[in-house]
């Protein structure tokens, strides 16, 4: 199963909670503290790494505050058979486990 990470620009987030409703894994929550604009932004609460990187949260965010990173597993440097090859940014760093980060920025 794919894994992912979500990065939220909390200073731009207005706390509309559309991303929370869209998240199938329920890993987003409202922060206790206010941002500089006086809103309670959404934050990632994913201690068990349940995020799949589906990017539904980023898709519904009206302010484009969410960037999703999806870890794509590649064995021995080859793309999986019968799957499309996903574009990796030129500045992406490779980990020792051969996981390639995919940046999904909707906004």
N, C-alpha and C positions, 0 to 999 in steps of 0.2 A: 504494500500500500504506500502511496506517496505521502511524503511529509512536507510540511511547509511552515513558514514563519511570516508573521504579519508585523509591519512597521507602520505605526500611526503617527502622523504629524499632529501632536496634541495641541499645538498652538493654533492650528487651523481648524480643528475639530469643533463643531458646535453641539455635539452630544445629541444629535437627532435620533440616534439608536436604530436607524435603518439597517446598519451593518449587523447589529446584534440580532435582529429578527431574521436576517438572511443567513446567518452562520449556522450550518447544519450540526456543527460540533459544540456550539454554545461556549466558545472560548473567549468571547469579548464581554467586557463589563464596563460600567461607568466608573470613572475614577472618583475617589473621595474628594480630591483637591480640585480647585478651579484653575483653568488656564488663564493667560493674561487678558483674555477677552471676557472673562467671567462665566465661561461655560464649563460644565463637567464633561471632559472629553472621554471618549471610549479608550480603554486600554486592553492589551492582550493579557489574559490570565490562562495560561496553558502549561501548568506544571507537569502534565503527563505527555506533552507533545502530541496532542490529539489533532492539531490543525493539519489538514490535508493539502493546503495550498490551493483550494478550489477557486479562490478569488471572487466568490460571490459578494463578500463584504466590500471589496474594492469596486466591484461593478455597480453596486447600489449607492455608494457614497456620493452625495451631490457635490461635495467640495473637493473631491480627489485627494483626500488626506491619507489614503491607505495604499501602501505598496506591499505586494505579496511576493515572497520568495519561495519557490517550490524546489525541493531537492529531487533531482532526477537521477536514478541509479543507472549507471552504465557499466557493464562488465567488460573488463580488459580493453577499454577504449573503443568499443564497438557500440553502435546504436542497436537497441533491441529489434529483433525481427518483427515484421508486420506492425510497426509503430512508426509514426512520423517523427522525424528528427526535429527537436526543438532548438530554436536559435538561442545561443548563449552570448551574453554581452561580452564585448572585447575586454572589458576590465574585470571580468569574473575571475575569482581565484578558485583553484582546484584544491580539494581536500585530499588527505592521504587515503581516504576510503573510496576515492573515485566518484564522489557525489558531485554533480554539477549543479550549481545554483541557477535557477531560472527566475528572472525578474519579471513580474507581472505588475505593471503600473497602469492603473485605469484612472484617468482623471484629466 
